[in-house]
Amino acid sequence: MKLKIRRKDRVMVISGRDKGRVGEVLRVIAGDAFSSARVLVSKINIVTRHQRATQTDVGGLVKKEAPLPISKVMLVDPKTSKPTRTRTKTLPDGSKVRVAVKSGETIAAA
C-alpha cells in the first residue's frame, strides 16, 4: 500500500475531536485489505490507559497517543501552514519529490 504521509511529517487533523490541531507523525501503520492505514501523531488523540505496576514502574493512569485513521489527517503546507494535497514531481536528476498542490513548495523528505 503506497501512503502519502510519512514519519516526521507535519499533519493537521481534519475531522473529529482534535480537528484543527497540528502535530508530527511518530509512526505510520500500514493497513491491508481488511483494515485502513493509521497514523500515530504527537500530542493528538490522547487516551488514558490503566497501567499495571511492575518492578520498574509505579503504574496508575497513563496518558498516551492512540493511532487515528490516515484519512483524518492532511499534510501541512510548509509555506502557508495550511492543509494541502500533494503530488509527486520528477526532478531533472531522476529523483522524485513531494510537492504541495496549493503553493508548489517542495515538502522535505522525512
CYANA upper distance limits for C-alpha pairs under 8 A (distance plus 0.5 A):
  1 MET  CA     30 ALA  CA      7.52
  1 MET  CA     31 GLY  CA      7.94
  1 MET  CA     32 ASP  CA      7.94
  3 LEU  CA     30 ALA  CA      8.39
  4 LYS  CA     86 THR  CA      8.22
  5 ILE  CA      9 ASP  CA      7.31
  5 ILE  CA     28 VAL  CA      8.30
  5 ILE  CA     75 LEU  CA      7.52
  6 ARG  CA     25 VAL  CA      7.64
  6 ARG  CA     27 ARG  CA      8.41
  6 ARG  CA     28 VAL  CA      7.12
  6 ARG  CA    110 ALA  CA      7.23
  7 ARG  CA     24 GLU  CA      8.33
  7 ARG  CA     25 VAL  CA      5.67
  7 ARG  CA     26 LEU  CA      6.25
  7 ARG  CA     27 ARG  CA      6.17
  7 ARG  CA     28 VAL  CA      6.91
  7 ARG  CA    110 ALA  CA      6.79
  8 LYS  CA     24 GLU  CA      6.02
  8 LYS  CA     25 VAL  CA      5.48
  8 LYS  CA     26 LEU  CA      6.71
  8 LYS  CA    110 ALA  CA      6.31
  9 ASP  CA     24 GLU  CA      6.10
  9 ASP  CA     25 VAL  CA      6.00
  9 ASP  CA     75 LEU  CA      7.60
  9 ASP  CA    110 ALA  CA      7.21
 10 ARG  CA     22 VAL  CA      7.35
 10 ARG  CA     23 GLY  CA      6.17
 10 ARG  CA     24 GLU  CA      5.12
 10 ARG  CA     25 VAL  CA      6.99
 10 ARG  CA     75 LEU  CA      6.63
 10 ARG  CA     76 VAL  CA      6.20
 11 VAL  CA     22 VAL  CA      6.13
 11 VAL  CA     23 GLY  CA      6.20
 11 VAL  CA     24 GLU  CA      6.75
 11 VAL  CA     25 VAL  CA      7.53
 11 VAL  CA     73 VAL  CA      6.55
 11 VAL  CA     74 MET  CA      5.84
 11 VAL  CA     75 LEU  CA      4.93
 11 VAL  CA     76 VAL  CA      5.67
 11 VAL  CA     83 PRO  CA      7.97
 12 MET  CA     19 LYS  CA      8.16
 12 MET  CA     20 GLY  CA      6.53
 12 MET  CA     21 ARG  CA      6.12
 12 MET  CA     22 VAL  CA      4.89
 12 MET  CA     23 GLY  CA      7.12
 12 MET  CA     73 VAL  CA      5.94
 12 MET  CA     74 MET  CA      5.87
 12 MET  CA     75 LEU  CA      6.89
 12 MET  CA     76 VAL  CA      6.76
 12 MET  CA     83 PRO  CA      6.89
 13 VAL  CA     18 ASP  CA      6.84
 13 VAL  CA     19 LYS  CA      5.45
 13 VAL  CA     20 GLY  CA      5.95
 13 VAL  CA     21 ARG  CA      6.21
 13 VAL  CA     22 VAL  CA      7.08
 13 VAL  CA     72 LYS  CA      6.31
 13 VAL  CA     73 VAL  CA      4.94
 13 VAL  CA     74 MET  CA      7.05
 14 ILE  CA     19 LYS  CA      5.64
 14 ILE  CA     20 GLY  CA      6.57
 14 ILE  CA     72 LYS  CA      6.03
 14 ILE  CA     73 VAL  CA      6.07
 14 ILE  CA     74 MET  CA      7.32
 15 SER  CA     19 LYS  CA      5.31
 15 SER  CA     20 GLY  CA      8.25
 15 SER  CA     72 LYS  CA      6.30
 15 SER  CA     73 VAL  CA      8.31
 16 GLY  CA     72 LYS  CA      8.30
 17 ARG  CA     45 ASN  CA      8.30
 18 ASP  CA     44 ILE  CA      7.23
 18 ASP  CA     45 ASN  CA      7.17
 21 ARG  CA     44 ILE  CA      7.92
 22 VAL  CA     44 ILE  CA      8.44
 23 GLY  CA     41 VAL  CA      6.33
 23 GLY  CA     42 SER  CA      5.96
 23 GLY  CA     43 LYS  CA      7.20
 23 GLY  CA     44 ILE  CA      7.32
 24 GLU  CA     41 VAL  CA      6.02
 24 GLU  CA     42 SER  CA      6.00
 25 VAL  CA     39 VAL  CA      7.26
 25 VAL  CA     40 LEU  CA      6.39
 25 VAL  CA     41 VAL  CA      4.93
 25 VAL  CA     42 SER  CA      6.86
 26 LEU  CA     39 VAL  CA      8.08
 26 LEU  CA     40 LEU  CA      5.95
 26 LEU  CA     41 VAL  CA      5.98
 26 LEU  CA     42 SER  CA      6.77
 27 ARG  CA     39 VAL  CA      6.32
 27 ARG  CA     40 LEU  CA      5.60
 27 ARG  CA     41 VAL  CA      7.76
 28 VAL  CA     37 ALA  CA      8.07
 28 VAL  CA     38 ARG  CA      6.66
 28 VAL  CA     39 VAL  CA      5.09
 28 VAL  CA     40 LEU  CA      6.94
 29 ILE  CA     37 ALA  CA      6.19
 29 ILE  CA     38 ARG  CA      5.57
 29 ILE  CA     39 VAL  CA      6.38
 29 ILE  CA     40 LEU  CA      8.46
 30 ALA  CA     36 SER  CA      7.96
 30 ALA  CA     37 ALA  CA      5.06
 30 ALA  CA     38 ARG  CA      7.02
 31 GLY  CA     35 SER  CA      5.73
 31 GLY  CA     36 SER  CA      5.20
 31 GLY  CA     37 ALA  CA      4.49
 31 GLY  CA     38 ARG  CA      7.59
 32 ASP  CA     36 SER  CA      7.12
 32 ASP  CA     37 ALA  CA      7.94
 36 SER  CA     69 PRO  CA      7.25
 36 SER  CA     70 ILE  CA      8.17
 37 ALA  CA     69 PRO  CA      6.58
 37 ALA  CA     70 ILE  CA      6.20
 38 ARG  CA     67 PRO  CA      6.31
 38 ARG  CA     68 LEU  CA      5.80
 38 ARG  CA     69 PRO  CA      4.77
 38 ARG  CA     70 ILE  CA      5.29
 39 VAL  CA     67 PRO  CA      5.70
 39 VAL  CA     68 LEU  CA      6.04
 39 VAL  CA     69 PRO  CA      6.76
 39 VAL  CA     70 ILE  CA      6.13
 40 LEU  CA     65 GLU  CA      7.25
 40 LEU  CA     66 ALA  CA      6.79
 40 LEU  CA     67 PRO  CA      4.95
 40 LEU  CA     68 LEU  CA      7.02
 41 VAL  CA     45 ASN  CA      8.24
 41 VAL  CA     65 GLU  CA      7.53
 41 VAL  CA     67 PRO  CA      7.75
 42 SER  CA     65 GLU  CA      7.24
 43 LYS  CA     65 GLU  CA      6.88
 44 ILE  CA     65 GLU  CA      6.73
 44 ILE  CA     66 ALA  CA      8.35
 45 ASN  CA     65 GLU  CA      6.10
 45 ASN  CA     66 ALA  CA      6.22
 45 ASN  CA     67 PRO  CA      7.90
 45 ASN  CA     68 LEU  CA      7.79
 46 ILE  CA     63 LYS  CA      6.84
 46 ILE  CA     64 LYS  CA      5.84
 46 ILE  CA     65 GLU  CA      5.03
 46 ILE  CA     66 ALA  CA      6.70
 47 VAL  CA     63 LYS  CA      6.08
 47 VAL  CA     64 LYS  CA      6.12
 47 VAL  CA     65 GLU  CA      6.67
 47 VAL  CA     66 ALA  CA      6.91
 48 THR  CA     61 LEU  CA      6.87
 48 THR  CA     62 VAL  CA      6.06
 48 THR  CA     63 LYS  CA      4.98
 48 THR  CA     64 LYS  CA      7.04
 49 ARG  CA     61 LEU  CA      6.22
 49 ARG  CA     62 VAL  CA      5.74
 49 ARG  CA     63 LYS  CA      6.82
 49 ARG  CA     64 LYS  CA      8.14
 50 HIS  CA     59 GLY  CA      8.11
 50 HIS  CA     60 GLY  CA      6.29
 50 HIS  CA     61 LEU  CA      5.27
 50 HIS  CA     62 VAL  CA      6.72
 51 GLN  CA     59 GLY  CA      5.35
 51 GLN  CA     60 GLY  CA      5.69
 51 GLN  CA     61 LEU  CA      6.50
 51 GLN  CA     62 VAL  CA      6.87
 52 ARG  CA     58 VAL  CA      8.39
 52 ARG  CA     59 GLY  CA      5.49
 52 ARG  CA     60 GLY  CA      7.16
 53 ALA  CA     57 ASP  CA      6.15
 53 ALA  CA     58 VAL  CA      5.45
 53 ALA  CA     59 GLY  CA      4.49
 53 ALA  CA     60 GLY  CA      7.63
 54 THR  CA     58 VAL  CA      7.04
 54 THR  CA     59 GLY  CA      7.49
 68 LEU  CA     72 LYS  CA      7.69
 69 PRO  CA     73 VAL  CA      8.15
 74 MET  CA     83 PRO  CA      6.09
 74 MET  CA     84 THR  CA      6.98
 74 MET  CA     85 ARG  CA      7.66
 75 LEU  CA     83 PRO  CA      6.06
 75 LEU  CA     84 THR  CA      6.33
 75 LEU  CA     85 ARG  CA      7.34
 75 LEU  CA     86 THR  CA      8.39
 76 VAL  CA     81 SER  CA      6.08
 76 VAL  CA     82 LYS  CA      5.85
 76 VAL  CA     83 PRO  CA      4.89
 76 VAL  CA     84 THR  CA      6.43
 77 ASP  CA     81 SER  CA      5.52
 77 ASP  CA     82 LYS  CA      5.95
 77 ASP  CA     83 PRO  CA      6.37
 77 ASP  CA     84 THR  CA      6.29
 77 ASP  CA    100 ALA  CA      6.61
 77 ASP  CA    102 LYS  CA      8.25
 77 ASP  CA    103 SER  CA      7.95
 77 ASP  CA    105 GLU  CA      8.02
 77 ASP  CA    107 ILE  CA      8.16
 78 PRO  CA    105 GLU  CA      7.61
 78 PRO  CA    107 ILE  CA      7.42
 79 LYS  CA    103 SER  CA      7.48
 79 LYS  CA    105 GLU  CA      7.24
 80 THR  CA    103 SER  CA      8.11
 84 THR  CA    100 ALA  CA      6.68
 84 THR  CA    101 VAL  CA      6.86
 84 THR  CA    102 LYS  CA      6.75
 85 ARG  CA    100 ALA  CA      6.62
 85 ARG  CA    101 VAL  CA      6.10
 85 ARG  CA    102 LYS  CA      8.02
 86 THR  CA     98 ARG  CA      6.73
 86 THR  CA     99 VAL  CA      5.96
 86 THR  CA    100 ALA  CA      5.20
 86 THR  CA    101 VAL  CA      5.83
 87 ARG  CA     98 ARG  CA      6.26
 87 ARG  CA     99 VAL  CA      5.90
 87 ARG  CA    100 ALA  CA      7.17
 87 ARG  CA    101 VAL  CA      7.05
 88 THR  CA     96 LYS  CA      6.90
 88 THR  CA     97 VAL  CA      6.11
 88 THR  CA     98 ARG  CA      5.12
 88 THR  CA     99 VAL  CA      6.42
 89 LYS  CA     96 LYS  CA      6.11
 89 LYS  CA     97 VAL  CA      5.97
 89 LYS  CA     98 ARG  CA      6.83
 89 LYS  CA     99 VAL  CA      7.15
 90 THR  CA     94 GLY  CA      6.47
 90 THR  CA     95 SER  CA      6.25
 90 THR  CA     96 LYS  CA      4.98
 90 THR  CA     97 VAL  CA      7.02
 91 LEU  CA     95 SER  CA      5.99
 91 LEU  CA     96 LYS  CA      6.62
 91 LEU  CA     97 VAL  CA      7.94
 97 VAL  CA    106 THR  CA      7.41
 97 VAL  CA    107 ILE  CA      7.77
 97 VAL  CA    108 ALA  CA      8.47
 97 VAL  CA    109 ALA  CA      7.89
 98 ARG  CA    106 THR  CA      6.49
 98 ARG  CA    107 ILE  CA      5.97
 98 ARG  CA    108 ALA  CA      8.15
 98 ARG  CA    109 ALA  CA      8.27
 99 VAL  CA    104 GLY  CA      6.24
 99 VAL  CA    105 GLU  CA      6.14
 99 VAL  CA    106 THR  CA      4.99
 99 VAL  CA    107 ILE  CA      6.15
100 ALA  CA    104 GLY  CA      5.54
100 ALA  CA    105 GLU  CA      5.91
100 ALA  CA    106 THR  CA      6.87
100 ALA  CA    107 ILE  CA      7.22
101 VAL  CA    105 GLU  CA      8.44
